[in-house]
């Protein structure tokens, strides 16, 4: 369900299967796995992809460093993706499909976390901002659906409303690190 950045439904889990998730609210142009993969951006050599160009270079660097730290500590592999177009897809389906396409998370632990943000504007049919957090199956008992909702609603959304996207992303990554550090 796509929602204004006021409330976020629970996150969805991604798996090794490469499926786009259980819900399939896609546009007529995105019908099958091949179409979905073609609609998604190609991975970069970075933990952050800002296609909407809303972050400063220094903000991207900070977010990259936090994500790299989570990776080096083997707590999780995180991808943060900011897009201005969801290719007609539900944001949760987009996040799951993107995480699967990019292979976010280590194969042996499936510890990936994909955060997708679509700022206000962009898609013709939806001018509302959206955020989704998709977790790998190895994360689902640690970063639960409820925790994803809390992270989005309490850490990200308030700052996004003030157009502080970097602040919201950094707060989310800090909260994820705190949760994962307690569990390991």
C-alpha positions in Angstrom: 0.0 0.0 0.0 1.4 3.4 -1.0 1.0 5.9 1.8 1.9 9.5 2.5 4.9 9.7 4.7 2.8 9.7 7.8 2.4 6.0 8.3 4.2 3.0 6.9 2.7 -0.4 6.7 5.0 -3.2 7.8 8.1 -4.0 5.8 8.2 -6.9 3.5 10.7 -9.6 3.4 12.8 -10.4 0.4 14.3 -13.8 -0.4 16.8 -15.4 -2.6 14.1 -16.3 -5.1 14.2 -13.1 -7.0 10.4 -12.7 -6.7 8.9 -9.3 -6.5 7.0 -10.1 -3.3 3.5 -11.3 -2.5 1.6 -8.2 -3.5 1.6 -7.4 -7.1 0.1 -4.0 -7.7 2.1 -3.1 -10.8 1.2 -1.1 -13.8 0.3 -2.6 -17.2 3.9 -2.0 -18.4 5.4 -4.0 -15.5 3.9 -7.5 -15.8 6.5 -10.1 -15.2 9.9 -10.6 -13.6 11.8 -9.5 -16.7 9.8 -6.3 -17.0 10.3 -5.6 -13.3 14.1 -6.2 -13.6 14.2 -3.9 -16.6 12.3 -1.2 -14.7 14.8 -1.2 -11.8 18.1 0.6 -11.7 21.4 -1.2 -12.1 23.5 -1.5 -9.0 26.4 0.9 -8.3 29.6 0.4 -6.3 28.0 2.2 -3.4 25.5 1.5 -0.7 23.5 4.6 -1.8 21.8 5.4 -5.1 20.2 8.9 -5.3 18.4 9.0 -8.6 16.2 11.9 -7.3 19.3 14.0 -6.6 18.1 15.2 -3.2 21.3 14.5 -1.2 24.5 16.5 -1.2 27.7 14.6 -1.9 28.8 14.9 1.8 25.5 13.4 2.9 25.9 10.4 0.5 29.4 9.9 1.9 28.1 9.8 5.5 25.3 7.4 4.6 27.8 5.2 2.7 30.1 5.1 5.7 27.3 4.0 8.0 26.2 1.3 5.6 29.8 0.2 5.1 30.2 -0.1 8.9 27.1 -2.3 9.2 28.6 -4.5 6.4 32.1 -4.7 7.8 30.7 -5.6 11.3 28.7 -8.3 9.5 25.5 -7.0 11.0 23.7 -6.4 7.7 24.2 -5.3 4.1 22.1 -2.2 3.5 21.1 -0.5 0.3 19.6 3.0 0.4 17.9 3.9 -2.9 16.1 7.2 -3.6 14.1 7.3 -6.8 11.7 9.7 -8.4 9.8 7.0 -10.2 8.5 3.6 -9.1 7.8 2.5 -12.6 4.1 2.1 -11.6 5.0 -0.4 -8.9 3.9 -0.5 -5.3 6.9 0.8 -3.3 7.2 -2.4 -1.2 7.2 -4.6 -4.3 9.8 -2.2 -5.7 12.0 -2.5 -2.6 11.8 -6.3 -2.5 12.5 -6.7 -6.2 15.4 -4.2 -6.1 16.9 -6.0 -3.1 16.7 -9.3 -4.9 18.0 -7.9 -8.2 21.0 -6.3 -6.5 21.6 -9.3 -4.2 21.5 -7.1 -1.1 22.6 -9.3 1.8 25.1 -12.1 2.2 23.9 -15.3 0.6 24.6 -17.5 3.6 22.7 -15.3 6.1 20.3 -13.3 3.8 21.0 -10.3 6.0 20.0 -7.6 3.5 18.0 -4.5 4.2 16.8 -2.4 1.3 15.5 1.1 2.0 13.6 2.7 -0.9 12.5 6.4 -0.7 10.4 8.2 -3.2 10.3 11.9 -2.3 7.3 14.0 -3.0 6.7 14.5 -6.8 8.0 12.2 -9.5 5.4 9.7 -10.5 2.6 11.3 -12.4 -0.1 9.4 -10.5 1.3 9.8 -7.1 2.7 13.1 -5.8 3.1 11.8 -2.2 6.4 10.8 -0.7 6.8 7.1 0.2 9.3 4.9 2.0 9.7 1.2 2.3 12.1 -1.1 4.1 12.5 -4.6 2.8 14.4 -7.2 4.8 16.1 -10.4 3.9 14.6 -13.5 5.5 17.7 -13.7 7.8 16.7 -10.4 9.2 12.9 -10.9 9.7 13.2 -12.1 13.3 15.7 -9.3 14.2 14.3 -6.4 12.3 10.6 -7.3 12.5 7.7 -5.7 10.6 6.8 -3.7 13.7 10.4 -2.4 14.0 10.4 -1.4 10.3 7.2 0.6 10.9 8.6 2.3 14.0 11.9 3.1 12.3 10.1 4.7 9.3 7.4 6.5 11.4 9.6 7.7 14.2 13.1 8.1 12.7 12.5 8.9 9.0 9.2 10.5 8.4 9.4 13.4 10.8 12.7 14.5 9.2 11.5 13.8 5.7 8.5 16.2 6.4 11.1 18.9 7.0 12.9 17.9 3.8 15.8 16.5 5.8 16.2 13.3 3.9 19.8 12.7 5.0 18.8 13.2 8.6 16.0 10.6 8.3 18.2 8.1 6.6 21.0 8.5 9.1 18.6 8.2 12.0 17.2 5.0 10.5 20.7 3.5 10.0 21.6 4.4 13.6 18.5 2.7 14.9 19.2 -0.4 12.7 22.7 -0.5 14.1 21.5 -0.3 17.7 19.0 -3.1 17.1 21.5 -5.4 15.4 24.2 -4.7 17.9 21.9 -5.7 20.8 21.0 -9.0 18.9 24.6 -10.0 18.1 
